[in-house]
Amino acid sequence: MSYVVAVRAMCEFTARRGDLDLRFTPAPTSLEGIAGHQMVAGRRATGYESELALSGSHRSLTVRGRADGYDPLANRLEEVKTYRGDLDRMPANHRALHWAQALVYGHLLCRARGLAELTVALVYFDIGSQKETVLTQSHDARELEIFFVEQCERFLDWAVQEDAHRAARNAALAALQFPHAQFRRGQRELAVAVYRAARDGKPLMAQAPTGIGKTVATLFPLLKACGEDRLDRVFFLTAKTPGRALALEAIDTLRRNSPALPLRTLELVARDKACEHPDKACNGESCPLARGFYDRLDAARVTALATPRLDRAAVRDAALAHEICPYYLAQELARWADVIIGDYNYYYDGSAMLYALTQLNQWRVGVLVDEAHNLLERARRMYSASLDQSAFRLARASAPAALRKPLERLQREWNALKRAQSVRYQVYPAVAPKLLTAAQNLIGAVTEQLADAPLSIDEHALRFFFDAMQFVALAEQFGEHSMFDVTLGTDRHAPRDKTTATLCVRNVIPAPFLAPRYAAARTTVMFSGTLNPQHFYRDTLGLADDTQWLDVDGPFRAEQLQVRVAAHVSTRWRDRERSLAPIVELIAGQYRAQPGNYLGFLSSFDYLQQVVALLRERHPELPVWTQEPGMDEAARDAFLARFRTMNEGIGFAVLGGAFSEGIDLTGRQLIGAFIATLGLPQINDVNEQMRRTLDARFGNGYDYMYLYPGLQKVVQAAGRVIRTEDDRGVVHLIDDRYRRPEVRRLLPAWWRVD
């Protein structure tokens, strides 16, 4: 056996004890951390060595990592930690972890350089004051070796178990057979391309029709690559909850032929869904499941990993059996799982856990991005941040006295920007330097206040302050990929109609933020039923020019789907009133000619309600049900249940919403769809500025902002109708613009449009 572990990962396993305690947060941003490390190194004497790659072994365990710095003249190894707030309030278990890392690096350095003794230092660098606090210990090489061996021995039993698990896993995966007797048409082609991407370490974009089984066709080849020791882990990332369920089902399908398959599959869910005590803070003094978390973590980990399918329910059961937090147990289990299924944000967000773990442990990961056409809008939201002045006023009213001066300074700069603006909406070349400085100072003051008195800031103020942190972090990374805009309005909560200014750092092109994520992965596979045109997604998502492209010919035939264009109707805003009657009569006529279940898609809830009201007035005999704004999971399930329990009726939904993709209604459950829109985003000040930004970068702003995203939604919605090779149905495209060549080119090639 030979097991490799990062210094930090081993120490987190062996040295953490006591409560889960998040009060010594918020931590500096990653950029602030990098800058802090650089500043510390810049203050050192000539000859100071930064970022030393070190490794060493004990028995069958290899430990490796990068020490922050070494001063040969002082013979001092330094472990640098950036922080905000009062250092004295740092929990003891944090400090113990830091010392463990420093001492392990100390041993590795002594072994590498043949040193007889060494000074080991923790250097705490305050991001706000830029002052250093240095704690030192002097050790001879033998003492450091004893400490290193103790940590390795604590980890070795687990390492032996993990190595055995991995060997058994790889052997089982090498023998794993495709779970079905034969591939569907296009499924083998997709699986082969995904395997080759993992083998060659290249990214892949794959457009494949709905219904061919993309989930199992992408998971299976990456698991085979794991079996050949080309990958360590697989991340299956989704935009919506149904995608997670499909991935879990696909793994279950693979297990049917290999019931003893030792494959740990972990489902990650949002904190608000996993939290058992949402009214309590995440520390041992407040929450019973945080108290003694690390003391009971080892036993909970063993219990959890005895179950290969670690879905939300299984993780919760294991956590509560040992009285620890389910959400943070899942975070810990991510270190030991083989397949991790979760939302996009776990890898692509600015503070993404899976990305951080991948870098820290140097994992070779295969990243599967399900329904990848959704990543563009999701990533834009991840890397955008806005500050609302109404929320600022509420936060200011309840903030403690210690924050008064930085709040007043930010208010002055905010108001100065507002007074200088004469129009409702305006875009600026960058965030005003004085405004940014004031926001940075406020964040520093807030973090110190939170460290000193964690409960002194109420929930509303805290929410604003966290928004401000995101705003500052993105403002510090501002570039041509984003824009800064200010929108004037009125404060409805103020006693007098005070004007407000909403500040927004708005991402337009996520490519620069996402590209490092692809670089960290062995392979990234973007797959969807709609990735057309490929250059649009490649450009905006930041995929390399050598990204492989696959357009799978699906199993569906033109005769399965009648596609009819209602070219006599315009659904443009100015024509909405005139469009209602023709749309209603077309729907009623189709239903009379062929009764069954249909979905009707409109561009907005308002438009939907107008169409449904007229349909009920003119054709009250038709069974109709509608999507409502803000439907919860139970209401969405009830909406879909109507299709599965009734043979005749029309459900109406908003294009691009919960029922436009990711749902399977086969056979008679759905025989047709009406799409009364091109799905184009609304023309407004923000979208027009985004169009100009895209035009400046790619020279095709209108298509990038409006046409391509709109038609993607249309094709996804129409894809609900034909799900299997036996399905038959009809799709009505209701708008005269569907006759235009530039629109027709974006429709699936297998459609025959009448």
Protein Blocks (a to p, Z undefined) as FASTA:
>chain_A
ZZdddfklmmmmmmggcjddfklcccddfklmmmmmmmmmmmpcehiaghiacdddehjb
ccddddfbdcfklopacdddddedjfklpcfklmmmmmmmmmmmmmmmmmmnopabdcdd
dddddfklopacdddddddfklmmmmmmmmmmmmmmmmmmmmmmmmmmmmmmmmpccfbf
bdcehklmmmmmmmmmmmnopacdddddehilpmmmmmmmmmmmmmnopafbdcdddfbf
klmmmmmmmmmmmmmmmmmlccdddddddfklmpmblmbccdfklmmklgoklmmmmmmm
mmmmmpmblcfklmmmmmmmnopafklmmmmmmmmcmbdcddfklmmmmklfklmmmmmn
opacddddehkllmmmmmmmmmgccddfklmmmmmmmpcfklmmmmmmmmmmmmmmmmmp
cbfbdcdfbdcfklmmmmmmmmmmmmmmmmmmmmlpcfklmmmmmmmmmmmmmmmmgcfk
bccdddddddfkbmbdcdddddddddfblmlmmmmmmmmpmbdcdddfblcdfklmmmmn
opafklccdddddfbdfklpccdddfkbcfbfklmmmmmmmmmmmmmmmmmmmgcddddd
dfbfklmmmmmmmmmmmmmmbccddddehiafklmmmmmmmmmmpcbdcddddehiaklg
opacehjlpgbdcddbehiacddfklmmmmmmmmmmnopmmmmmmmmmmmmmmmmmmmmm
pmbfkbccddddddfklmpmklmmmpcfkbccZZ
